Amino acid sequence: MFGDLMGMMGKLKETQQKIEETKKRLDTVLVDEQSSDGLLKVTLTANRKIKSIDINESLLEDKEQLEDYLILVLNKAIEKATNVNEAELGAVAKDGMPNIPGMDLFK
């Protein structure tokens, strides 16, 4: 019984380490998004850190329009980055979870 418990604890520790490694790797995974007309482009990491924003000169003439573009494109980029982040971390967590009867957390 204690051997099983020690094995599970070791597997959890290993999974925790893999999750931390995945989080670091996600800092290097870039997610690009742009407005439908290409006037605004943003790049985020899969950990949702903004890396770059490219704004077409024509958007600088209308503050309200620029704000609308930023909100729309950043929200789409954040959603995309979140999906990548959750998929990657979820896969690592699911793979590393010990098989505990009655604990089907990831179906």
PyMOL CGO cylinders between C-alpha atoms (Angstrom):
from pymol import cmd
from pymol.cgo import CYLINDER

trace = [
    CYLINDER, 0.00, 0.00, 0.00, 2.73, 2.49, 0.95, 0.3, 1, 1, 1, 1, 1, 1,
    CYLINDER, 2.73, 2.49, 0.95, 4.67, 1.53, -2.17, 0.3, 1, 1, 1, 1, 1, 1,
    CYLINDER, 4.67, 1.53, -2.17, 1.67, 2.51, -4.26, 0.3, 1, 1, 1, 1, 1, 1,
    CYLINDER, 1.67, 2.51, -4.26, 1.35, 5.76, -2.34, 0.3, 1, 1, 1, 1, 1, 1,
    CYLINDER, 1.35, 5.76, -2.34, 5.04, 6.55, -2.77, 0.3, 1, 1, 1, 1, 1, 1,
    CYLINDER, 5.04, 6.55, -2.77, 4.77, 5.71, -6.47, 0.3, 1, 1, 1, 1, 1, 1,
    CYLINDER, 4.77, 5.71, -6.47, 1.79, 8.05, -6.83, 0.3, 1, 1, 1, 1, 1, 1,
    CYLINDER, 1.79, 8.05, -6.83, 3.60, 10.83, -4.98, 0.3, 1, 1, 1, 1, 1, 1,
    CYLINDER, 3.60, 10.83, -4.98, 6.62, 10.40, -7.24, 0.3, 1, 1, 1, 1, 1, 1,
    CYLINDER, 6.62, 10.40, -7.24, 4.39, 10.52, -10.32, 0.3, 1, 1, 1, 1, 1, 1,
    CYLINDER, 4.39, 10.52, -10.32, 2.68, 13.68, -9.04, 0.3, 1, 1, 1, 1, 1, 1,
    CYLINDER, 2.68, 13.68, -9.04, 6.05, 15.33, -8.43, 0.3, 1, 1, 1, 1, 1, 1,
    CYLINDER, 6.05, 15.33, -8.43, 7.18, 14.33, -11.93, 0.3, 1, 1, 1, 1, 1, 1,
    CYLINDER, 7.18, 14.33, -11.93, 3.94, 15.73, -13.39, 0.3, 1, 1, 1, 1, 1, 1,
    CYLINDER, 3.94, 15.73, -13.39, 4.40, 18.98, -11.49, 0.3, 1, 1, 1, 1, 1, 1,
    CYLINDER, 4.40, 18.98, -11.49, 7.89, 19.30, -12.98, 0.3, 1, 1, 1, 1, 1, 1,
    CYLINDER, 7.89, 19.30, -12.98, 6.54, 18.61, -16.48, 0.3, 1, 1, 1, 1, 1, 1,
    CYLINDER, 6.54, 18.61, -16.48, 3.85, 21.26, -15.97, 0.3, 1, 1, 1, 1, 1, 1,
    CYLINDER, 3.85, 21.26, -15.97, 6.50, 23.83, -14.99, 0.3, 1, 1, 1, 1, 1, 1,
    CYLINDER, 6.50, 23.83, -14.99, 8.60, 22.89, -18.04, 0.3, 1, 1, 1, 1, 1, 1,
    CYLINDER, 8.60, 22.89, -18.04, 5.52, 23.23, -20.25, 0.3, 1, 1, 1, 1, 1, 1,
    CYLINDER, 5.52, 23.23, -20.25, 4.75, 26.67, -18.80, 0.3, 1, 1, 1, 1, 1, 1,
    CYLINDER, 4.75, 26.67, -18.80, 8.29, 27.80, -19.64, 0.3, 1, 1, 1, 1, 1, 1,
    CYLINDER, 8.29, 27.80, -19.64, 7.99, 26.36, -23.15, 0.3, 1, 1, 1, 1, 1, 1,
    CYLINDER, 7.99, 26.36, -23.15, 4.67, 28.17, -23.65, 0.3, 1, 1, 1, 1, 1, 1,
    CYLINDER, 4.67, 28.17, -23.65, 6.57, 31.46, -23.21, 0.3, 1, 1, 1, 1, 1, 1,
    CYLINDER, 6.57, 31.46, -23.21, 8.19, 30.64, -26.56, 0.3, 1, 1, 1, 1, 1, 1,
    CYLINDER, 8.19, 30.64, -26.56, 4.99, 29.61, -28.36, 0.3, 1, 1, 1, 1, 1, 1,
    CYLINDER, 4.99, 29.61, -28.36, 3.70, 32.63, -30.28, 0.3, 1, 1, 1, 1, 1, 1,
    CYLINDER, 3.70, 32.63, -30.28, 0.07, 33.27, -31.18, 0.3, 1, 1, 1, 1, 1, 1,
    CYLINDER, 0.07, 33.27, -31.18, -0.69, 35.77, -33.94, 0.3, 1, 1, 1, 1, 1, 1,
    CYLINDER, -0.69, 35.77, -33.94, -4.00, 37.52, -34.51, 0.3, 1, 1, 1, 1, 1, 1,
    CYLINDER, -4.00, 37.52, -34.51, -5.04, 40.37, -36.76, 0.3, 1, 1, 1, 1, 1, 1,
    CYLINDER, -5.04, 40.37, -36.76, -8.08, 42.40, -37.67, 0.3, 1, 1, 1, 1, 1, 1,
    CYLINDER, -8.08, 42.40, -37.67, -10.06, 41.17, -40.67, 0.3, 1, 1, 1, 1, 1, 1,
    CYLINDER, -10.06, 41.17, -40.67, -8.63, 44.00, -42.81, 0.3, 1, 1, 1, 1, 1, 1,
    CYLINDER, -8.63, 44.00, -42.81, -5.06, 43.49, -41.55, 0.3, 1, 1, 1, 1, 1, 1,
    CYLINDER, -5.06, 43.49, -41.55, -4.72, 47.01, -40.14, 0.3, 1, 1, 1, 1, 1, 1,
    CYLINDER, -4.72, 47.01, -40.14, -3.90, 45.77, -36.64, 0.3, 1, 1, 1, 1, 1, 1,
    CYLINDER, -3.90, 45.77, -36.64, -1.77, 42.74, -35.77, 0.3, 1, 1, 1, 1, 1, 1,
    CYLINDER, -1.77, 42.74, -35.77, -0.81, 41.41, -32.34, 0.3, 1, 1, 1, 1, 1, 1,
    CYLINDER, -0.81, 41.41, -32.34, 1.46, 38.62, -31.18, 0.3, 1, 1, 1, 1, 1, 1,
    CYLINDER, 1.46, 38.62, -31.18, 1.16, 37.00, -27.76, 0.3, 1, 1, 1, 1, 1, 1,
    CYLINDER, 1.16, 37.00, -27.76, 2.85, 34.07, -26.10, 0.3, 1, 1, 1, 1, 1, 1,
    CYLINDER, 2.85, 34.07, -26.10, 0.69, 31.07, -25.21, 0.3, 1, 1, 1, 1, 1, 1,
    CYLINDER, 0.69, 31.07, -25.21, 1.07, 32.34, -21.62, 0.3, 1, 1, 1, 1, 1, 1,
    CYLINDER, 1.07, 32.34, -21.62, -0.82, 35.47, -22.74, 0.3, 1, 1, 1, 1, 1, 1,
    CYLINDER, -0.82, 35.47, -22.74, 2.05, 37.96, -22.64, 0.3, 1, 1, 1, 1, 1, 1,
    CYLINDER, 2.05, 37.96, -22.64, 1.92, 40.58, -25.39, 0.3, 1, 1, 1, 1, 1, 1,
    CYLINDER, 1.92, 40.58, -25.39, 5.06, 40.44, -27.54, 0.3, 1, 1, 1, 1, 1, 1,
    CYLINDER, 5.06, 40.44, -27.54, 4.18, 42.91, -30.30, 0.3, 1, 1, 1, 1, 1, 1,
    CYLINDER, 4.18, 42.91, -30.30, 1.47, 45.17, -31.68, 0.3, 1, 1, 1, 1, 1, 1,
    CYLINDER, 1.47, 45.17, -31.68, 1.60, 46.43, -35.26, 0.3, 1, 1, 1, 1, 1, 1,
    CYLINDER, 1.60, 46.43, -35.26, -0.75, 49.34, -36.02, 0.3, 1, 1, 1, 1, 1, 1,
    CYLINDER, -0.75, 49.34, -36.02, -1.34, 50.63, -39.54, 0.3, 1, 1, 1, 1, 1, 1,
    CYLINDER, -1.34, 50.63, -39.54, -0.84, 54.41, -39.82, 0.3, 1, 1, 1, 1, 1, 1,
    CYLINDER, -0.84, 54.41, -39.82, -4.46, 54.92, -40.93, 0.3, 1, 1, 1, 1, 1, 1,
    CYLINDER, -4.46, 54.92, -40.93, -5.72, 53.77, -37.52, 0.3, 1, 1, 1, 1, 1, 1,
    CYLINDER, -5.72, 53.77, -37.52, -3.77, 56.53, -35.77, 0.3, 1, 1, 1, 1, 1, 1,
    CYLINDER, -3.77, 56.53, -35.77, -6.14, 59.14, -37.17, 0.3, 1, 1, 1, 1, 1, 1,
    CYLINDER, -6.14, 59.14, -37.17, -9.19, 57.88, -35.22, 0.3, 1, 1, 1, 1, 1, 1,
    CYLINDER, -9.19, 57.88, -35.22, -8.64, 57.17, -31.53, 0.3, 1, 1, 1, 1, 1, 1,
    CYLINDER, -8.64, 57.17, -31.53, -12.03, 55.51, -31.02, 0.3, 1, 1, 1, 1, 1, 1,
    CYLINDER, -12.03, 55.51, -31.02, -11.57, 53.23, -34.01, 0.3, 1, 1, 1, 1, 1, 1,
    CYLINDER, -11.57, 53.23, -34.01, -8.10, 52.25, -32.81, 0.3, 1, 1, 1, 1, 1, 1,
    CYLINDER, -8.10, 52.25, -32.81, -9.45, 51.44, -29.35, 0.3, 1, 1, 1, 1, 1, 1,
    CYLINDER, -9.45, 51.44, -29.35, -12.17, 49.25, -30.89, 0.3, 1, 1, 1, 1, 1, 1,
    CYLINDER, -12.17, 49.25, -30.89, -9.61, 47.43, -33.03, 0.3, 1, 1, 1, 1, 1, 1,
    CYLINDER, -9.61, 47.43, -33.03, -7.34, 46.85, -30.02, 0.3, 1, 1, 1, 1, 1, 1,
    CYLINDER, -7.34, 46.85, -30.02, -10.16, 45.45, -27.92, 0.3, 1, 1, 1, 1, 1, 1,
    CYLINDER, -10.16, 45.45, -27.92, -11.40, 43.10, -30.63, 0.3, 1, 1, 1, 1, 1, 1,
    CYLINDER, -11.40, 43.10, -30.63, -8.03, 41.82, -31.79, 0.3, 1, 1, 1, 1, 1, 1,
    CYLINDER, -8.03, 41.82, -31.79, -6.51, 41.50, -28.32, 0.3, 1, 1, 1, 1, 1, 1,
    CYLINDER, -6.51, 41.50, -28.32, -9.55, 39.59, -27.05, 0.3, 1, 1, 1, 1, 1, 1,
    CYLINDER, -9.55, 39.59, -27.05, -9.37, 37.18, -30.01, 0.3, 1, 1, 1, 1, 1, 1,
    CYLINDER, -9.37, 37.18, -30.01, -5.63, 36.71, -29.46, 0.3, 1, 1, 1, 1, 1, 1,
    CYLINDER, -5.63, 36.71, -29.46, -6.06, 36.13, -25.72, 0.3, 1, 1, 1, 1, 1, 1,
    CYLINDER, -6.06, 36.13, -25.72, -8.77, 33.56, -26.39, 0.3, 1, 1, 1, 1, 1, 1,
    CYLINDER, -8.77, 33.56, -26.39, -6.57, 31.76, -28.92, 0.3, 1, 1, 1, 1, 1, 1,
    CYLINDER, -6.57, 31.76, -28.92, -3.57, 31.82, -26.54, 0.3, 1, 1, 1, 1, 1, 1,
    CYLINDER, -3.57, 31.82, -26.54, -5.73, 30.56, -23.67, 0.3, 1, 1, 1, 1, 1, 1,
    CYLINDER, -5.73, 30.56, -23.67, -6.94, 27.63, -25.78, 0.3, 1, 1, 1, 1, 1, 1,
    CYLINDER, -6.94, 27.63, -25.78, -3.35, 26.66, -26.63, 0.3, 1, 1, 1, 1, 1, 1,
    CYLINDER, -3.35, 26.66, -26.63, -2.28, 27.08, -23.00, 0.3, 1, 1, 1, 1, 1, 1,
    CYLINDER, -2.28, 27.08, -23.00, -5.12, 25.00, -21.58, 0.3, 1, 1, 1, 1, 1, 1,
    CYLINDER, -5.12, 25.00, -21.58, -4.72, 22.25, -24.18, 0.3, 1, 1, 1, 1, 1, 1,
    CYLINDER, -4.72, 22.25, -24.18, -0.97, 21.92, -23.54, 0.3, 1, 1, 1, 1, 1, 1,
    CYLINDER, -0.97, 21.92, -23.54, -1.18, 22.04, -19.75, 0.3, 1, 1, 1, 1, 1, 1,
    CYLINDER, -1.18, 22.04, -19.75, -4.25, 19.80, -19.70, 0.3, 1, 1, 1, 1, 1, 1,
    CYLINDER, -4.25, 19.80, -19.70, -2.50, 17.16, -21.77, 0.3, 1, 1, 1, 1, 1, 1,
    CYLINDER, -2.50, 17.16, -21.77, 0.51, 17.14, -19.43, 0.3, 1, 1, 1, 1, 1, 1,
    CYLINDER, 0.51, 17.14, -19.43, -1.68, 17.01, -16.32, 0.3, 1, 1, 1, 1, 1, 1,
    CYLINDER, -1.68, 17.01, -16.32, -3.90, 14.23, -17.70, 0.3, 1, 1, 1, 1, 1, 1,
    CYLINDER, -3.90, 14.23, -17.70, -0.91, 12.17, -18.80, 0.3, 1, 1, 1, 1, 1, 1,
    CYLINDER, -0.91, 12.17, -18.80, 0.76, 12.47, -15.41, 0.3, 1, 1, 1, 1, 1, 1,
    CYLINDER, 0.76, 12.47, -15.41, -2.17, 11.83, -13.11, 0.3, 1, 1, 1, 1, 1, 1,
    CYLINDER, -2.17, 11.83, -13.11, -2.02, 8.53, -11.25, 0.3, 1, 1, 1, 1, 1, 1,
    CYLINDER, -2.02, 8.53, -11.25, -4.94, 6.18, -11.81, 0.3, 1, 1, 1, 1, 1, 1,
    CYLINDER, -4.94, 6.18, -11.81, -6.94, 6.58, -8.61, 0.3, 1, 1, 1, 1, 1, 1,
    CYLINDER, -6.94, 6.58, -8.61, -10.23, 4.65, -8.61, 0.3, 1, 1, 1, 1, 1, 1,
    CYLINDER, -10.23, 4.65, -8.61, -13.23, 6.99, -8.51, 0.3, 1, 1, 1, 1, 1, 1,
    CYLINDER, -13.23, 6.99, -8.51, -11.11, 10.02, -9.49, 0.3, 1, 1, 1, 1, 1, 1,
    CYLINDER, -11.11, 10.02, -9.49, -11.86, 10.31, -13.19, 0.3, 1, 1, 1, 1, 1, 1,
    CYLINDER, -11.86, 10.31, -13.19, -11.08, 14.02, -13.36, 0.3, 1, 1, 1, 1, 1, 1,
    CYLINDER, -11.08, 14.02, -13.36, -10.15, 14.15, -17.04, 0.3, 1, 1, 1, 1, 1, 1,
    CYLINDER, -10.15, 14.15, -17.04, -12.75, 12.43, -19.21, 0.3, 1, 1, 1, 1, 1, 1,
]
cmd.load_cgo(trace, "trace")
